[in-house]
Amino acid sequence: MEEIYVNERYVKPANKPSIKNPTAPRSYKRSFYLVVILSLGLLAGLLTLAFYYKNSLQDSAEYLSMSNKLSSITEERELLNANVSAVSNQLSSMTEERDLLKANLTEMTKEMERLQSLFNQNKACPAGWSKFSCSCYLLSERSASWDAARKNCRDRGADLMVIDTPEEQMILSVIITEDAWIGLNDKEKEGTWKWVDGTPLTLRYWAGDQPDNGGGLEDCAHIINNNKKSWNDLPCSTSLKWICEKIP
């Protein structure tokens, strides 16, 4: 068998195209995205910090403003308290001065009354009138109703007698010789006795069980002769003598 020699050339096998590793670009992209995400997160964190810092500054400014306002209000309150205290002190001082002036006025009034009393005591009463202390008294010679008696006294520049001291009650036993009208009545309100000068009744010299408003018409008072407890009520239309009183 014939050997056949074939001249063979060594043929270098062609290089196969290299297959790239697909994981490389993926890893790069992943790193890129991670960096982007981290950057965005960092940026967001910085923005958040900046926002909170800004708010913190605003809060601090507002707090400082509120603190200043509160301090100002506190100062104003203290100033108002000081003013109130000063006004209160002035009012207290004025009250003391007013009380002092009132006391001085009262003393001056008493002194004027005393001087007027001395002056009146030295003045003579008209003819027919009796003098006691600072007043002049006249017992009428005729009789009349209480209203007519008062009119007669007023026509003389006087009025029916007002008894406002125990001494005046005592002199009646000297002046009068019979029952006589005095300036006391309860015409306006039953049971509320008043003098003709408008003063309420203080001293009381009613006779026993008087006033009794006998018959429901006894609204005028008269004096019973020679009796310490000498007042009695009668109908105002009763005809009696009367006593006039006036300052000379």
Residue, then its C-alpha position, 0 to 999 in steps of 0.5 A: m500500500e502506497e503511503i501518501y504523504v500530504n504536505e500539510r501546512y500548519v495553519k494557525p487557528a484563527n483567533k475567535p472573537s473575544i466575548k466581552n463580559p456583560t457584567a462590566p458595563r452593568s457594574y459601571k451603570r450600577s455604580f453610576y446610579l449609586v453615586v447619583i442616588l447618593s448625590l441626590g440623597l446628600l443634596a436632599g439632606l443638605l436642602t433639608l438641613a438648610f430648610y430646618y436651619k432657615n426655620s430655626l433662624q426664623d423661630s429664633a428671630e420670632y422668639l427674639s421678637m416675642s421676647n422683646k415684645l414681652s419685655s416691652i409689655t412688662e416695662e409698660r405694665e410696671l410703668l402703669n403700676a407705678n402710675v397707678s401707685a402715684v395716682s393712688n397716693q395723690l388720691s389718698s393725699m387729696t382725701e386727707e386734705r378734703d377731710l381736713l377741709k371738712a373738719n375745718l369747715t365744720e369748726m368754722t360753721k360751729e364758730m359762726e353759729r356760736l357768734q350768730s347765737l351770741f348776736n341773736q341773744n343780744k337782739a331784742c324781741p318785738a314787743g309782746w314776745s318772750k325771749f329765750s336763748c336765741s328765739c322769741y316766742l308769742l302766745s296768741e290771745r285768741s283761738a283758731s284751727w292749726d292751719a289758721a294759727r300757722k298762717n298767723c305766725r307766718d304773717r308775723g315772720a315766724d312759724l308755729m313753735v318747734i321744740d328741739t331742745p329739752e330747755e324749750q320744753m321746760i319754758l312752755s310751763v312759763i309761757i303758756t297758761e292753757d292748751a296751745w298748738i305747736g308746729l308738729n303734725d303727721k298730715e303727709k303720712e299717718g304716724t310720721w310726725k314732722w315739724v313745720d321746718g321739715t325736720p323729723l321728730t326726735l325729742r318726744y314728750w307725748a302724754g300717756d297713750q298719745p298720740d292715739n289718732g282718736g277717731g282717725l282724724e287727729d293729725c296736729a299736735h298741741i301742748i297740754n298746760n302745766n304737764k311735763k309730758s304735755w303733747n297730745d294729738l287733736p283734729c287740726s280743725t280744733s280751735l286752740k291758742w298757739i305759740c309762734e317762734k322766730i329768730p329776732 
